[in-house]
Amino acid sequence: MGRMYLICGKCHALHWQDERPLNVTRAKAGTFEACCKHGDVIMERMRALPEPLNTLMTCQDSQSRLFREHIRRWNALFAFTSIRFNADDRTGANRQGVQLFQIHGRLYHQQGPLVPPAGLDALYSQIYLFDPVLAAEARSARAPTLDPVLIASIAQMLQAGSPFIQLYLTAREQFAQLSEQEPNLHIILDPQLSLIVETGADLRRENLPTANEVAMILPEEYGRGGFRDIVLAERINGEIPNRGFSIINPNHASYMPLHYVLLCPCGEPGWHWARTLLNEDGNRQNLRMSQRAFYRFRLHTRTDEPATLMRSQRLFQQFVVDAWAACDQNKLNWLRTNQAKIRTDLYNGLADVLQRCDVNMDEVGRRVVLPSSYVGGDRFMQQLYQDSMALVRHFGKPSLFITFTANPKWTEIQDELLPGQTAIDRPDLVARVFNLKLRDLLDQIKHKQVFGPWRGWVWTIEYQKCGLPHLHLLLFLQTDAQFLTPTYIDRFISAELPTEDDIIGQRMREIIQTTMVHTQCVEGNGNALCMKDLNPAIVTTCHKGYPYTFLEETTIPENGYPQYRRRNTGRSFIIPVPGSGGTLTAVIDNRRVVPYSPYLSLRYNAHINVEVCCSVQA
């Protein structure tokens, strides 16, 4: 694929040549759908970072590298709002090595009261109401391992450039002044980033005066109070309620900027309902810009925009997860409030309940129905399962089972990394390159027919705990009786280390040794996932059967997968034993080679396991 050298003619985003859209009109030539919908997504560019943040994000000195390594801690130290989520605690999620930001369930942003309760330390936005010197001391006390001089320097930078500090200061002053006059009082930040005071039992709304530098012009979404307002302070019946933190609606324009302060130090507004598409050709009926379109725009590098997001390492991982969660929660909220439009009475059997006269209606609960169009829902998964079973009934058993895992060492990824980065810092690059490789793999199977005439397939993509996309594919081929013969199988599947007789053989040997050898449990490594619940002193093979025994010929059982040919050719190599710190070594031979297709492995330089399905039970 080469380098990302194609530039979108509308938004100047960088693309690979293989990402060029097919069958586009002449007017859209040179533009892309993924980045800006062929020019219909018009957004403000992210501003250049002020100092010292720009130096910390771009330079390679020890202080900058350490800052980026712990950037999530630095961002939490200066965030106005907190974040709440259930961390992934599955086996392997917190193991040594690659560290990822993984969650289960929903993710919330929370706004606390302006003044901390008595006896508690100030947190998040409450610290910004202190004198700058006291605020720096409070942050240093919260993070004693971080550089106090750098904390003071970043705080001074935010004091000079963040529009939210003045908003919070104004809110505190007005709340202190009006609390003596009004028993019922709310001070909120609406989606237009205006401070609003609601007073009296009828909650009359009035704009509060703010400094000119914090004014941001956003289109009005509605004239009355709404559920997207951020409540900064409230007083009910003369008392301040002890409600702790309140959840911020993800559709608020300040939802992201209030938490990701180091990514948006100037307070650039995030997505909100008033964002619209340009619609130059007049063919769009819905002009509202979706959240997905907004974040797709943000997740592309451009020639005329600083790559702030892409430099933030683990904070970038958190931002991507946060953006996906906001989009998904928005979709779920729409489904919950529009159950009548999707005719859920046809799903939940409520009509049948109403026809029964002996039912107490107070006992009939209301549930939210997720239609089959919601990706990941029960009906979505059931529909896919039924479609898969229909293919099996029509074609019979699958012919091949293929797994394909992204390789973080692909040159297309390595060439686009910024200085000092690894592939785990750029999930955007990994996903895009894997998608292009996957499209080529499917083309090789279906149109080039590398395994024979194609009839159909079932495939799914999941993400491993190490953060790499992973394909599982069941392939249906037009086969004959000789397909399940050892001679035919050995023609396109191998489970042996290749020879190094020529340049191609040397390249193939390098690929197989780095991508297609099962070494996690070598020498009985009990910490390997494949050895979980096994006693290495008693059980010599892992859950996956490695190491296999040497075989001179491929054998085909009635059920399951073939036992592939693994001859004792004498070809081997030495690796350090995992977990030994390099003090122990082990010899790897054909017994630990994962079955592979030489053609696909050489073409894609990745883990591609190819297995023959002898029966449906495989």
Phi, psi and omega in degrees: 000332180079203182272165173279095182243349178280134182246127178299132182290346182257307186251358177066026175283149181270138182220158169277158181299324182288352178272000180299133180289149178261152174056048176259155179289165180297327181293333182261004180298138181084003177241168186228151178280321189295323186273315188216017181053048178058036175097358181280341176267110179247118182221156175290144178282152174290138184283158175295141183289140175283166176277146007271005186296323180298317178295319181294330183272342187244331186278165184246017176287168187298321180295318180293317179296320178293322178298313181291330178295326181247033188293333178295323177293319179296318181294318178297331181292329184250002183291148175279327182241156179263170180232138181231132181200165174263112182291150178287116180246022178292162180302126178096345184291330182245023180288167179292153181110227183295129178248128182237159173266108183231140181227163169237137177080204186277162177232130184239148164255139186233142176247126178267176177293158181297322182245131180293147176301157183301133178090356181247149179285154178288143180225151171051238186295337180297330182290330182292345180274356177278165166300142184308323180292316179293325179296319178296321178294321180294320179291321178295325177292326178287330183228075185293342181275351180268155184293115181294328178294318179291325176300314180294323181293316179293321178299319178295321177298316180291324177300327182276336188238340184280130178281345186281334182299315180293326177297315180292321178296317177298318180298319180294316180297315181292324179294318178295324182285317185278341181298331179285343185253329187240124177287332179245118189210134173228133171244122187231161173248111186275173182298343176273009180060037175249141175280128182237137174249130176248121184235159176078172180293331180269004177053059176294137185259138180212135178287138175266146178290139177226165179291155183297327186288349180258001181286131177230126184272109175236142179301146179289131178268324181199161183267343182253173177298146183224171182286350180273350180298141175265118180278113180272324180204150179209154179218123183237124180053039176082001182234152177270115182293146179264076183257357180068224185269142176250148183278135179269136178290131183293352179271000178286142182297337181258012183302309179281312184300329182289336178260316183270068186293323182284342175270333180231063183294341178265003175075032179302132183294147177271205180286146173207167188294340184277356178287135183231164177269157184286313178061058182294322182274354176074017183266350183274133175271324179256114184265000181285133178282125181283161176298321181297319179296322179298311184285331173298321177299316182292332187270018175246137174281145184227158179284340183243026182214136178294142182274057184297311181301314187289348179266357192266010170052242185292334175292329175294319175302314180297319180298317180296316178297318180298317179296316178297317180298320179297317178296316182292318179293326177295319178295318179295322177297321178295317179296323180292324182268358180232039181297327181294326182290331179263009173054060182289346177298338177283345181265313194269000176070022181295326179298323178293324179294320182294333180283346179269122187280345185263020183255132175279115185295338177292340181268355180274111181279167178245125179240156179266126182263127175264120181288170181292346178282347179277114184293125179098349179286169182299315182292327175298312180293321178296321179295317177297320179297316180295321177296320180295317179293328177296322177295320179294320179296326183276315185264342188091199183293153175294156179271316183225150172241121186238133170242140185222118182246138178298145178253113181295349180264008175306139181296329179298329177278312184298324182290337183260358178291144175282162183305133177083002184264158168241171184298329181293339178281348184231072178298338178293316179294317181300314181295318182292317180293318179298321179297319179292319177296321180296317178300320178292321178298314179297324177293321178297322183284316188276312187264321178277343175053054182292337177252000182123181182301128183275139176241323181178173178202162172227126181214155178216155180239131176230165178252128177289168178295339178273005173088011182257136176293147190218126181259136168243124185226126170258123188247129177256120181244159172274104188242169175233189186296329184283354181297321181264046174244146182304320182297317182290318181297320181293347179287328185233000176230134179229149174229036182228153174292132182287163176283167180238043184287331182221186182296318180296318179297322179294319177295317179297318179300317179298317181295313183295319181295330183264341186236339190236030178237130181272104186240000185300321186258018182300143182058030176069037180296103184290346179277350180292144180298326181288349178255009181299138180069011177246151177260107184302335181287338182253314182264120184268347179243153181273182180300332182268001174092004181271142359278139176284169176272157177293140177225135178279334181220152175288132176246146186240110179281171179291323180233160177087212183250155177296155169267104191285157179296126178223082183282152177276080185275351183086352178283131182199173174207166186248137177229157172287142180291128179303134179086357182267354183071020179086002182279337180243148178233162179219150179264128181250128179229198186296342182292343181247015179275130177280134181305135186215164172261117181305321181295313182290320180297318179291327183283323189249348178049057183207171175284108177231100179271124180242123181230145175273134178267113181282334180204177178296330181291347178296000000 
